Amino acid sequence: MSVRATSTISVLLADDEQLARDELAFLLKDFSDFEVLTTASNGIEALQLIERHEPDVVFLDVDMPGLNGLGVIRRLQEKGIPLPFFVLATAHENYAVEAFRLEAMDYLLKPIDRDRLVETLERIRRVVYERQRAAEQEPPPEPADSGERRSKLVVKAGQRNLIIDVQDLIYATIDEGLITVVTTQCEGETFYRTIEELQSNLDPEIFWRVHRSYLVNVNRIREVIPWFKSSFQIRMDDKRGTEIPVSRVQTKRLRMLFRL
């Protein structure tokens, strides 16, 4: 029995062969509930794009230069972050055991057979919509106790430890375990170990986790930018006008916040 689509499923394609990427993108055009966000031509690029775009599912080639598909999955697992679902698409059968050990959803052999792809997409629909429903029903996090909220924040900028008012914090981002904050006066590092720890010390009505890698000050959002069919980016009020992706889970709050 088919699962009826209620929203688009975002897809990232990673393959070092342009022809293979084009072929899979062409096949997916027949399925309107699947939206190809972007493509990667190697493992390192795939790693970066997965973290930035947060796709629902990633079709990964195994043999790619720099970092192969299995390595991409391992690297993301090591980060301990929510992962997309992975489908390995390869011309080799001998990686199947390792792929499933890494909890890949499916394993497709090239050239990809359309009927076999249909089976995979149906499986993806079931698990993705189940995850989306669970996320929508999850209660919002409890606000931090007002006594724990900070009014000041220490920012390490070069050799200086600057103390700023938290309302001057524009956004914070984490990369490879290092949290960088951008404020109205400076840019630097914090002594917090995680975004969650930083967020718990700030007012949840003002500081919003729009993406697993970004915490933003809602009063410092300059522009809401329609991105792909069902997603947005926000442009912040810093000197560079930094554009930050809004995760699909947070899109509902964005619409409510700005009456979109």
C-alpha positions, 0 to 999 in steps of 0.5 A, spaced: 500 500 500 502 506 498 504 512 502 501 518 500 505 524 500 504 530 505 510 534 504 516 534 500 522 529 501 528 533 500 534 529 497 542 530 496 545 526 491 553 525 491 556 521 486 563 523 483 560 521 476 556 527 473 552 522 468 550 518 474 548 524 478 544 527 472 541 520 471 538 519 478 536 526 478 532 525 472 529 518 475 527 522 481 523 528 477 517 523 476 516 523 483 513 530 485 514 529 493 521 528 492 525 534 491 533 534 489 536 540 493 543 539 491 548 535 489 556 533 491 561 530 486 566 528 492 565 525 499 568 532 503 563 536 499 557 531 501 559 532 508 559 539 508 552 540 504 549 535 508 550 539 514 548 545 511 542 543 508 539 537 512 536 533 507 531 528 509 535 522 504 542 522 501 543 518 495 551 516 496 556 513 491 561 508 495 567 510 491 568 517 491 575 521 491 577 524 498 572 520 502 568 515 500 560 514 501 561 509 507 566 514 510 561 520 509 556 516 514 562 514 519 564 522 519 557 524 521 555 518 526 562 521 530 559 528 530 553 525 534 548 529 530 541 527 527 542 524 521 539 523 514 537 517 511 542 514 506 541 510 500 548 507 497 548 507 490 554 503 487 556 499 481 559 494 486 556 489 491 561 487 496 560 494 500 553 491 502 554 488 508 558 494 511 553 499 508 547 495 512 552 495 518 552 503 518 544 503 518 544 505 511 536 504 508 537 501 502 543 499 497 542 500 489 546 497 484 548 501 478 545 502 473 539 503 477 533 500 475 526 504 476 522 499 479 527 497 484 528 505 485 520 505 486 521 500 492 526 504 495 522 511 495 516 507 498 520 505 504 523 512 504 516 515 504 514 511 510 520 512 515 521 520 513 513 521 514 514 518 521 520 522 523 516 528 521 510 526 524 514 525 531 517 531 530 511 535 529 508 532 535 514 533 540 513 538 545 517 544 545 523 545 550 521 547 557 524 554 558 530 555 562 529 558 569 529 565 568 534 565 574 539 561 570 539 566 564 545 570 562 545 578 561 552 578 559 557 573 554 564 572 554 567 572 547 574 570 546 577 575 540 584 574 539 588 575 545 582 579 549 576 576 553 570 581 551 564 581 555 558 583 551 550 584 552 547 578 550 542 582 546 548 584 542 549 577 540 546 576 532 548 569 531 552 563 534 554 557 530 558 550 531 563 547 527 568 541 529 566 542 536 568 550 536 562 555 537 563 562 534 559 567 535 557 574 531 555 580 535 554 587 533 561 589 536 565 583 534 566 576 532 570 570 536 569 564 540 565 562 546 567 558 552 561 554 552 562 546 549 555 546 545 550 550 542 545 546 547 549 549 553 549 556 550 542 556 548 540 554 555 543 560 558 539 565 554 532 567 553 528 562 549 523 567 546 529 571 543 534 566 541 532 560 537 535 554 534 533 555 527 538 549 525 542 544 528 548 548 527 545 555 528 542 559 534 540 566 532 537 572 535 530 573 532 531 581 533 537 581 529 533 577 523 533 582 517 530 578 511 526 571 510 529 568 503 524 563 500 529 558 498 527 551 495 520 549 495 518 548 502 524 551 505 527 558 507 533 562 509 534 568 513 539 573 512 542 576 519 543 583 521 551 583 521 556 586 517 556 580 512 549 579 511 550 572 513 545 567 510 543 561 515 538 555 513 532 554 517 531 547 518 525 544 515 523 542 522 523 549 524 519 552 518 513 552 522 515 556 527 518 561 522 511 562 518 508 563 525 513 568 527 513 572 521 506 570 519 508 567 512 
